[in-house]
Each structure stands twice: as C-alpha cells, then as structure tokens.
C-alpha cells in the first residue's frame, strides 16, 4: 500500500510517533478505505491501478482481467483520484 499512497503511510507514522491520536484515527480510516479495495481486487492489481492513477507508467497486468474485474478496476479508478486528493490534503496537515 505504501507503493500506492506513500504520503498516507508517512503521515500515519509521524502521527503515531507524536502520539496524535485524533490524526492517527483519521488516517487509519483513510488506510482502511483503501484496504477495502483489496477485498474486491487482487492486491497487486489494486496497487498497480492506484499507482497508475497517480500517473506512473506501468505495463499490463500479469494476467488479463475478466469483465467483472475490469468493472471493479473502473470503479477503483473513479473512486481513487478524488479520494487521493482528499488524502493528500489531510496528510499535509497531519
């Protein structure tokens, strides 16, 4: 997950070190939101799609996706960008 949203894990670690429990709780909620997608997609697919949505140039997945997986990937892409913008804003103030 740190490959997909490194700023979230860094901010969470810093909040833990400062014992800023309110910030930890908020960032853990964000982390859990992302982890939920790994229940819907294979973890490598989820991470790669998130990294791709960040603009990283990646090759194709090791195994071609079926139509159901493609539908879920499309939902992830639609969800991820606004979610990431919110996370990045929160991490700057964490």
N, CA, C and O of each residue as an XYZ file, in Angstrom:
376
protein
N       0.829     -1.188      0.000
C       0.000      0.000      0.000
C       0.872      1.250      0.000
O       0.491      2.278     -0.559
N       2.032      1.163      0.622
C       2.948      2.305      0.614
C       3.395      2.649     -0.796
O       3.775      3.791     -1.055
N       3.359      1.700     -1.703
C       3.699      1.981     -3.101
C       2.627      2.829     -3.773
O       2.920      3.606     -4.682
N       1.403      2.680     -3.328
C       0.283      3.390     -3.942
C       0.017      4.745     -3.288
O      -0.288      5.718     -3.977
N       0.131      4.809     -1.972
C      -0.139      6.049     -1.235
C       0.923      6.273     -0.165
O       0.627      6.195      1.028
N       2.160      6.549     -0.583
C       3.242      6.693      0.393
C       3.015      7.823      1.384
O       3.377      7.705      2.555
N       2.416      8.923      0.922
C       2.209     10.045      1.831
C       1.288      9.676      2.986
O       1.431     10.205      4.088
N       0.352      8.779      2.744
C      -0.547      8.350      3.806
C       0.196      7.575      4.882
O      -0.008      7.807      6.074
N       1.057      6.655      4.463
C       1.796      5.857      5.443
C       2.829      6.698      6.187
O       3.059      6.481      7.376
N       3.446      7.642      5.511
C       4.410      8.528      6.166
C       3.695      9.410      7.195
O       4.158      9.547      8.327
N       2.578      9.999      6.802
C       1.828     10.853      7.727
C       1.306     10.049      8.913
O       1.319     10.528     10.047
N       0.852      8.839      8.653
C       0.367      7.986      9.739
C       1.500      7.660     10.705
O       1.314      7.708     11.921
N       2.653      7.334     10.180
C       3.805      7.037     11.037
C       4.180      8.246     11.889
O       4.447      8.108     13.083
N       4.201      9.410     11.290
C       4.543     10.626     12.044
C       3.520     10.910     13.135
O       3.879     11.308     14.243
N       2.251     10.706     12.822
C       1.199     10.930     13.823
C       1.334      9.939     14.976
O       1.122     10.301     16.133
N       1.681      8.704     14.668
C       1.898      7.702     15.718
C       3.069      8.121     16.596
O       2.990      8.044     17.822
N       4.155      8.564     15.969
C       5.331      8.989     16.733
C       5.017     10.167     17.648
O       5.562     10.256     18.748
N       4.145     11.070     17.209
C       3.767     12.243     18.013
C       2.653     11.933     19.005
O       2.280     12.771     19.826
N       2.134     10.722     18.912
C       1.012     10.306     19.754
C      -0.201     11.216     19.533
O      -0.919     11.558     20.472
N      -0.410     11.598     18.265
C      -1.543     12.445     17.882
C      -2.717     11.531     17.533
O      -2.985     11.256     16.363
N      -3.402     11.074     18.564
C      -4.402     10.032     18.395
C      -5.533     10.411     17.438
O      -5.998      9.562     16.677
N      -5.976     11.641     17.460
C      -7.054     12.058     16.560
C      -6.609     11.948     15.104
O      -7.371     11.488     14.254
N      -5.397     12.362     14.820
C      -4.854     12.274     13.467
C      -4.649     10.807     13.080
O      -4.962     10.409     11.958
N      -4.128     10.011     14.004
C      -3.934      8.578     13.746
C      -5.260      7.942     13.353
O      -5.333      7.204     12.371
N      -6.291      8.223     14.108
C      -7.610      7.640     13.827
C      -8.110      8.051     12.452
O      -8.615      7.220     11.697
N      -7.971      9.325     12.126
C      -8.421      9.817     10.816
C      -7.642      9.159      9.679
O      -8.232      8.750      8.679
N      -6.329      9.055      9.826
C      -5.514      8.458      8.766
C      -5.707      6.949      8.685
O      -5.652      6.376      7.597
N      -5.933      6.302      9.822
C      -6.223      4.865      9.787
C      -7.540      4.601      9.055
O      -7.679      3.594      8.362
N      -8.495      5.502      9.211
C      -9.757      5.375      8.478
C      -9.491      5.453      6.981
O     -10.037      4.666      6.208
N      -8.662      6.392      6.576
C      -8.295      6.510      5.157
C      -7.589      5.238      4.674
O      -7.872      4.748      3.581
N      -6.690      4.715      5.474
C      -5.988      3.484      5.124
C      -6.980      2.334      4.967
O      -6.891      1.562      4.012
N      -7.907      2.222      5.883
C      -8.928      1.176      5.806
C      -9.784      1.314      4.547
O     -10.192      0.315      3.954
N     -10.052      2.556      4.144
C     -10.825      2.772      2.916
C     -10.098      2.190      1.714
O     -10.715      1.581      0.840
N      -8.786      2.379      1.675
C      -8.021      1.819      0.562
C      -7.963      0.296      0.666
O      -8.139     -0.403     -0.331
N      -7.721     -0.205      1.847
C      -7.607     -1.651      2.050
C      -8.890     -2.363      1.620
O      -8.839     -3.501      1.151
N     -10.022     -1.712      1.773
C     -11.292     -2.309      1.347
C     -11.247     -2.736     -0.118
O     -11.849     -3.742     -0.494
N     -10.543     -1.982     -0.932
C     -10.443     -2.338     -2.349
C      -9.668     -3.627     -2.561
O      -9.870     -4.308     -3.566
N      -8.790     -3.973     -1.638
C      -8.035     -5.228     -1.787
C      -8.913     -6.439     -1.500
O      -8.510     -7.571     -1.764
N     -10.104     -6.214     -0.964
C     -11.082     -7.296     -0.826
C     -11.827     -7.515     -2.141
O     -12.404     -8.578     -2.371
N     -11.805     -6.508     -2.989
C     -12.545     -6.561     -4.249
C     -11.666     -6.951     -5.437
O     -12.156     -7.459     -6.446
N     -10.373     -6.707     -5.302
C      -9.412     -6.971     -6.381
C      -8.192     -7.665     -5.798
O      -7.906     -7.510     -4.611
N      -7.472     -8.425     -6.608
C      -6.197     -8.957     -6.121
C      -5.286     -7.786     -5.717
O      -5.261     -6.751     -6.382
N      -4.556     -7.964     -4.639
C      -3.728     -6.879     -4.098
C      -2.802     -6.279     -5.165
O      -2.748     -5.055     -5.285
N      -2.071     -7.090     -5.945
C      -1.190     -6.467     -6.937
C      -1.947     -5.613     -7.957
O      -1.449     -4.571     -8.384
N      -3.129     -6.041     -8.342
C      -3.939     -5.278     -9.294
C      -4.357     -3.958     -8.663
O      -4.270     -2.908     -9.300
N      -4.801     -4.007     -7.438
C      -5.236     -2.806     -6.724
C      -4.092     -1.797     -6.603
O      -4.270     -0.611     -6.878
N      -2.938     -2.270     -6.195
C      -1.775     -1.384     -6.020
C      -1.346     -0.799     -7.361
O      -1.086      0.399     -7.469
N      -1.274     -1.645     -8.372
C      -0.851     -1.171     -9.699
C      -1.825     -0.149    -10.268
O      -1.407      0.846    -10.861
N      -3.116     -0.388    -10.092
C      -4.107      0.551    -10.614
C      -4.031      1.887     -9.889
O      -4.161      2.941    -10.512
N      -3.824      1.851     -8.591
C      -3.688      3.095     -7.833
C      -2.430      3.843     -8.275
O      -2.466      5.058     -8.468
N      -1.341      3.133     -8.432
C      -0.095      3.763     -8.892
C      -0.269      4.332    -10.297
O       0.232      5.414    -10.603
N      -0.968      3.612    -11.127
C      -1.239      4.086    -12.485
C      -2.098      5.351    -12.459
O      -1.869      6.276    -13.238
N      -3.079      5.387    -11.568
C      -3.933      6.569    -11.445
C      -3.135      7.787    -10.984
O      -3.540      8.925    -11.217
N      -2.011      7.546    -10.336
C      -1.122      8.634     -9.911
C      -0.234      9.111    -11.049
O       0.505     10.085    -10.905
N      -0.311      8.419    -12.182
C       0.460      8.836    -13.345
C       1.703      8.013    -13.611
O       2.445      8.305    -14.549
N       1.948      6.991    -12.806
C       3.099      6.132    -13.073
C       2.829      5.285    -14.303
O       1.737      4.741    -14.462
N       3.807      5.176    -15.158
C       3.675      4.379    -16.377
C       3.981      2.927    -16.059
O       5.120      2.582    -15.742
N       2.980      2.085    -16.144
C       3.132      0.671    -15.828
C       2.685     -0.162    -17.017
O       1.841      0.259    -17.808
N       3.254     -1.326    -17.129
C       2.856     -2.239    -18.187
C       1.556     -2.940    -17.836
O       0.901     -2.599    -16.852
N       1.191     -3.911    -18.638
C      -0.053     -4.633    -18.392
C       0.058     -5.536    -17.169
O       1.154     -5.860    -16.710
N      -1.093     -5.931    -16.658
C      -1.121     -6.877    -15.549
C      -0.604     -8.230    -16.016
O      -0.660     -8.552    -17.203
N      -0.107     -9.010    -15.082
C       0.448    -10.330    -15.418
C      -0.607    -11.248    -16.008
O      -0.316    -12.052    -16.894
N      -1.832    -11.126    -15.517
C      -2.932    -11.950    -16.010
C      -4.028    -11.016    -16.498
O      -4.456    -10.133    -15.755
N      -4.488    -11.191    -17.722
C      -5.561    -10.322    -18.222
C      -6.804    -10.400    -17.337
O      -7.148    -11.458    -16.811
N      -7.453     -9.279    -17.191
C      -8.641     -9.205    -16.344
C      -9.871     -9.677    -17.102
O      -9.993     -9.478    -18.311
N     -10.768    -10.298    -16.374
C     -12.062    -10.646    -16.933
C     -12.980     -9.441    -16.884
O     -12.597     -8.389    -16.373
N     -14.169     -9.579    -17.401
C     -15.093     -8.438    -17.474
C     -15.493     -7.938    -16.088
O     -15.619     -6.729    -15.890
N     -15.696     -8.840    -15.122
C     -16.062     -8.419    -13.769
C     -14.915     -7.652    -13.121
O     -15.138     -6.617    -12.492
N     -13.694     -8.150    -13.270
C     -12.546     -7.454    -12.691
C     -12.365     -6.100    -13.361
O     -12.047     -5.121    -12.686
N     -12.557     -6.023    -14.652
C     -12.442     -4.738    -15.356
C     -13.466     -3.737    -14.827
O     -13.166     -2.549    -14.706
N     -14.666     -4.206    -14.515
C     -15.702     -3.334    -13.967
C     -15.249     -2.774    -12.613
O     -15.390     -1.580    -12.351
N     -14.706     -3.644    -11.761
C     -14.252     -3.207    -10.438
C     -13.048     -2.278    -10.564
O     -12.948     -1.300     -9.824
N     -12.143     -2.565    -11.480
C     -10.988     -1.693    -11.718
C     -11.470     -0.306    -12.143
O     -10.933      0.707    -11.694
N     -12.462     -0.266    -12.992
C     -13.021      1.012    -13.426
C     -13.597      1.780    -12.243
O     -13.417      2.994    -12.146
N     -14.287      1.084    -11.342
C     -14.819      1.718    -10.135
C     -13.690      2.239     -9.248
O     -13.788      3.335     -8.696
N     -12.624      1.459     -9.110
C     -11.471      1.888     -8.315
C     -10.870      3.160     -8.897
O     -10.590      4.107     -8.163
N     -10.672      3.187    -10.189
C     -10.093      4.372    -10.828
C     -10.943      5.610    -10.583
O     -10.419      6.686    -10.293
N     -12.256      5.451    -10.700
C     -13.171      6.575    -10.489
C     -13.133      7.057     -9.042
O     -13.180      8.259     -8.781
N     -13.050      6.119     -8.106
C     -13.023      6.451     -6.685
C     -11.684      7.035     -6.249
O     -11.644      7.943     -5.418
N     -10.582      6.519     -6.807
C      -9.256      6.793     -6.274
C      -8.823      8.251     -6.397
O      -8.312      8.815     -5.430
N      -9.009      8.868     -7.542
C      -8.467     10.225     -7.734
C      -9.033     11.248     -6.743
O      -8.246     11.969     -6.130
N     -10.350     11.349     -6.554
C     -10.823     12.310     -5.548
C     -10.440     11.902     -4.127
O     -10.163     12.753     -3.281
N     -10.427     10.599     -3.873
C     -10.005     10.113     -2.561
C      -8.554     10.502     -2.302
O      -8.219     10.972     -1.215
N      -7.695     10.306     -3.300
C      -6.284     10.650     -3.165
C      -6.109     12.137     -2.904
O      -5.294     12.523     -2.066
N      -6.851     12.969     -3.599
C      -6.750     14.416     -3.385
C      -7.098     14.765     -1.937
O      -6.423     15.586     -1.315
N      -8.145     14.146     -1.404
C      -8.505     14.370     -0.006
C      -7.406     13.887      0.943
O      -7.067     14.567      1.912
N      -6.859     12.712      0.655
C      -5.802     12.144      1.498
C      -4.568     13.047      1.480
O      -3.973     13.313      2.524
N      -4.195     13.506      0.315
C      -3.014     14.362      0.218
C      -3.219     15.656      1.001
O      -2.291     16.142      1.648
N      -4.406     16.207      0.947
C      -4.719     17.418      1.709
C      -4.616     17.135      3.209
O      -4.033     17.922      3.955
N      -5.189     15.997      3.650
C      -5.132     15.640      5.061
C      -3.704     15.374      5.518
O      -3.331     15.735      6.634
N      -2.914     14.752      4.673
C      -1.542     14.411      5.058
C      -0.676     15.655      5.215
O       0.240     15.673      6.037
N      -0.956     16.689      4.436
C      -0.196     17.932      4.572
C      -0.431     18.588      5.921
O       0.436     19.286      6.447
N      -1.612     18.355      6.473
C      -1.977     18.988      7.743
C      -1.893     18.022      8.914
O      -2.318     18.343     10.024
N      -1.347     16.842      8.664
C      -1.291     15.820      9.722
C      -0.082     16.011     10.609
O       0.122     15.242     11.548
